[in-house]
């Protein structure tokens, strides 16, 4: 399998399509929409967790790894989905939450009851002499990363207190998790995404962090790579290969991601990293408002592409997922006048790069953040916690809500906009979370009828990746660095050259003919444009209009 020719479609299950009318998306709903998914040309669908769960973190608190939560259907529904997807040439990828389990999982319940075997499945540490937590580590969701265990000690939870971290130092834990993977492979699963996989080695020493929040002690530990490589050898390679695996890497480095994803020495097909999605965080702080630092965004995208290519690593390419606000609202223009150009420019940037592109449901039709006005419209545990924290820190309600409108993970979790109203998501006309208010203007039904819409542009990008080896395997070189508003690069393979040139701003940019020719040469074919279908003359250089993208073969 060449990952360079692959495209993945991510489905946040509870918000995709409600087939049974309870207001929550379900497995049968995905099966019902397989023709739509297949029409995109994607190769895999990645499903967020549908396992039994108390749903404190929308399924990322798993209480049974080998079953289906009744909220989403039955095991028979899942088997029907995998069978029908395979018939259309689409593999199913599952999201495995192996850094932590729910505190409702039988393992953790047994641990709290004193069963030594299962206490060793987690991290239970005694309190300090003064009764305080074992370390000063901070949870990703705010507050301490330790919770009292009811017996005078504490257990570790890097996320919500209902998500207890699993002890990967224990071989019995690793064998249990391997058995879970084998279970789903027998069900026809063709790929796995591993949630925060690079946090699974806590390093063995639990120390206070005098310089940060503790992450330097538990991120990218030295045992992460060999443990996942052993899993690859024992499960994925042993089963004949062909599995697509991706690891979500939190607070990681280029060096680590290249090592994790190098096919010769690594453990996974590719990795997700998030540095480019933090370029609008002032001083690295998520819960503050801030504009995108575009020079930094360019620097990060270029550096990662070049480094991963030079060191044999492989990138998962994405702007959007279930943990990020919609990119269209963040990195381009939310103005309706530039909706098409903004959505398609961001798409082209990613889809012509070196790596495997991921499309998050609704991205292909240009969905935006909903901009909910009231905190009662939000459901995300992180959002609700930070609403409380920010208010306790003295911020006004209006100021906190402006931050939440920009930062909340619920920005990407509203129902898929199939039609002009909520009935397209659920025949019952209801949803577990409010829909975005712009579904009358942005929806799949109208996009499918538009041969020059955002959806048609995405289909063209996916098809080009399958057609052109230079997109799949070509090298990556940043170009036109002297043009500050422009993000541009070229891909080279043998005698074929492809260039992708993008304007990230509302003001036009003139690129001189001498600069264009110096970096790229004379184009022979226009592959993609979000303005005129005919190529420009280049006699006076290239003028990029607002949010314009243009890709050429040379």
C-alpha positions, 0 to 999 in steps of 0.5 A: 500500500502506498499511503501517498495515494490514499485519502481518509474521510473522518466521521464524528459518528454522533453528528454524521447521520441519525438513522433511527430518529433519536437525535444522535448519529449512528452506525446505520446512518453511515451505511445509509450514506456510503454512496455519498462517501464513495462518490468522494473517492476516499479509501478509508473512513475513520470513525470516532469511538462508538464503544460503550462509554459514560460519554463524559468525553463523547466516547473517549472514555471507553468502558468496554473496548469490544462492544458497541454502545447502544447509543450508536447501534449494534454489533450487527450494524457495525458488521453490515457497515464494514461489509458494505464499505468493503464492497465499495472499496472503502476500509474502516479505521477505528479510533483506539483510546489506549492511553486511558480508559473510563473509570467505569471500565471493569478494570478500573472498578476492580482496581478501586475494589483492591484487586492488585492485578488491576491496580497495576493496570493504572497509576495509583500513587500515594499522596505527598506528606501534606496530602496533596497530589503526587506531582503538580502535573496539570490535566489537559482539561485543566486542574490537577492530573491526579484524583483521589482514589478513596483510599488516601492516594491518587490515580493519574488522569492526563485528561478528565478525571473519569479517564484513568491512564493505563499503565503501559509498563505492565505487559498484561496491559499491552497484551489486553490491548493487543487482544482488542486489536485482534478482535476488531481485525476479525470484524473486518477493520482495515486501519487504526488511529491511536489516540495520544499514543505518544503519551503512553510511556510515563517515564517511570519517575513521577516528579514535580515540574518546576518549569511547566505542566508536566508534559515533558515527563510523559511525552514521547517517552523512550518506550513508545516507539519499541512498544508500538513497533512490537505491536506492528510486528505481532499484529499488523505485519503478521496478519499480512500487512496492508493496515493503515495506522496513524498515531495522534502525537501530542506536543511532539517533535519532527524527529520523533514523528519521522522515527515513528512513521519511517517504514524501515524503523518505525511503528505506524504508517503516519502521525498526526501533529498539531503545531500548525493548528496552534499558530493562533494561540497567543504565547501558546495559550489555547483559551485566549483570542488571537489572530493567526501568525501566518509567517509561523504557519508557513514556517511550520508547514514547510519545515515539517514537510521538508524534514519528514521527506528527508528523514523517511517519515510520513505526515497525516495532512489535515486542517480539521478534526473533531478536536479542532474548531473549523479551519475555514473560520480560523485560517481563511475568511468567514465572509460569505463573499469568499466562502468558496475561495477560502474553502478550496484554497485550504483544501488545495494547500493540504491535498497537493502536499506530501503525505496522506490527506484527511477530510473531516466530515463537512469540510468538503462542503465548507462547513464553519464554526456555529458561533453559539451565543450561550454556554448552554448550547455547548456540550464539550467537557473541555469547553464547559470546564474552561468556561468555569475556569475563565469566569473564576479568573475574572473574565466577563461572560461576554469575553469568555463566550467570544473565546469559546466561539473561536476555540471550542471543540464543539465548533466542529461537532455540529450535525453534518449539514445534509440539507437546508435544515436539521431534517437532513441529519435526522428525520425526527428533526432533532439533534444532541447538539444545536445545528449551525445556523447557516445550513440553508446556505451550506449543505451537501444537497446544494453542493452535489447539484453544483459542478463548480462548488466546494464539493466538486473541487474536493472530488477533483483533488482526490482524483488527482492524487490517485492519477499523479505519482508526483503528488503521491511520492514527489519531493517537497520544496518551499518556493516564493519565500519573498512573497509574505502573503503567499504559501507556495511549494513544488513537488518533484518526481523524475522529470515531473514538477507540480507547483501549488501557489496560494494567497491566504489573504483578501488583498491580491498579490502580484508575483513577477514573471522573473520570480515565478520563472526562477522558482518554477519555470514555464507551466504546461497545464493548470491542474486546479484553480478556484477562479478562472478555468483557463490558465493565466498567460504568465507574460506579466507574472502571476496575479493571485486574487483573494484566497486564490489557489492555483496548481500547475504541472511543469 
